[in-house]
Amino acid sequence: MLGIKSTAELAHHPQIGSIFESYVFSEYVKRKVNFELTADLYFWKDKSNKEVDILLEAGNITEAIEVKYGQTIALEYFANLENYRFLSKTPVKTSVVYGGQGIHERGNHVVYGWREF
């Protein structure tokens, strides 16, 4: 559909961020179905266009997840998570799935490489 014929073309495609976000979201959906998880999946966007890519809600537990294709962790990855946490009336676990590797902690956030989430 996008005319991508190789991994090299994919890596440099102008829509790579959206493609990566769709991939991560689909992996969460597959886990929900395959493991019969009860968590609901949403996204969140406010009137000023601040958004969180994925919200997982299971009972009284909410996890807000930002998805970023970049391979280096940047402070800006956490801005919308902090905004959502500030506006939420319940405790929120926050995390980032990014194009890099490993599992890292950044303040109150957990950062997962795309292979580890």
C-alpha positions in Angstrom: 0.0 0.0 0.0 2.8 2.4 0.8 5.2 1.1 -1.9 7.8 -0.1 0.6 9.9 -2.9 -0.9 12.7 -3.3 1.5 13.7 -2.8 5.2 16.0 0.1 4.0 13.0 1.9 2.4 10.9 1.2 5.5 13.6 2.7 7.8 13.6 6.0 5.8 9.9 6.2 5.0 8.2 9.5 6.1 5.5 7.4 7.8 7.9 5.2 9.8 6.7 6.7 13.1 3.1 5.9 12.4 4.0 2.4 11.1 6.0 1.7 14.2 3.1 2.9 16.5 0.7 0.7 14.6 3.0 -2.3 15.0 3.3 -1.8 18.8 -0.4 -1.3 19.2 -1.1 -4.5 17.2 1.3 -6.4 19.4 -0.7 -5.3 22.5 -3.9 -6.4 20.8 -2.4 -9.8 20.0 -1.3 -10.3 23.6 -4.8 -9.3 24.8 -6.4 -11.9 22.5 -3.8 -14.7 22.8 -3.5 -14.5 26.6 -7.2 -13.7 27.1 -6.3 -10.5 29.0 -9.1 -8.3 30.3 -7.3 -5.0 29.8 -9.0 -2.5 27.5 -7.0 -0.6 25.0 -7.6 3.1 24.1 -5.7 6.2 23.0 -6.2 9.6 24.5 -6.1 13.1 23.0 -7.1 16.4 24.7 -8.5 19.6 23.1 -5.0 21.0 22.6 -3.9 17.9 20.7 -1.8 16.4 23.5 -2.1 12.7 23.2 -1.0 9.3 24.7 -0.6 6.6 22.1 -1.9 3.6 24.1 -3.9 3.4 27.4 -4.2 0.0 29.0 -7.0 -0.2 31.6 -7.5 -3.3 33.7 -9.8 -2.7 36.7 -8.4 0.2 38.7 -4.9 0.0 37.0 -4.1 2.3 34.1 -0.9 2.3 32.1 -0.2 5.1 29.7 2.2 4.2 26.9 4.0 6.5 24.4 5.5 4.9 21.3 8.5 6.5 19.6 10.5 5.1 16.7 13.7 7.0 17.7 16.6 4.9 18.9 17.7 7.4 21.5 15.6 8.2 24.6 14.6 11.9 24.5 13.0 14.0 27.3 10.2 15.0 25.0 9.0 11.4 25.0 7.7 11.9 28.5 5.8 15.2 28.1 2.4 13.8 27.2 2.7 11.0 29.8 3.3 13.7 32.5 0.4 15.7 31.2 -1.9 12.7 31.3 -0.7 11.7 34.8 -1.4 15.3 36.0 -4.9 15.2 34.6 -5.8 11.7 35.7 -7.9 11.2 38.8 -6.3 7.8 39.5 -2.7 6.5 39.7 -1.1 5.9 36.3 1.8 3.7 35.4 3.7 5.3 32.5 6.0 3.8 30.0 7.6 4.4 26.6 8.2 1.8 23.9 11.0 3.1 21.6 13.1 1.9 18.7 16.1 1.2 20.8 17.1 -1.7 23.0 16.9 -2.7 26.7 14.7 -1.7 29.6 15.5 1.5 31.4 14.0 3.7 34.1 13.7 7.4 33.6 12.2 9.1 36.7 8.8 7.4 37.3 8.7 6.0 33.7 9.9 2.7 32.4 11.3 2.7 28.9 11.2 -0.5 26.8 13.1 -1.3 23.7 10.9 -2.6 20.9 12.1 -6.1 21.4 11.5 -6.1 25.2 8.0 -4.7 25.6 
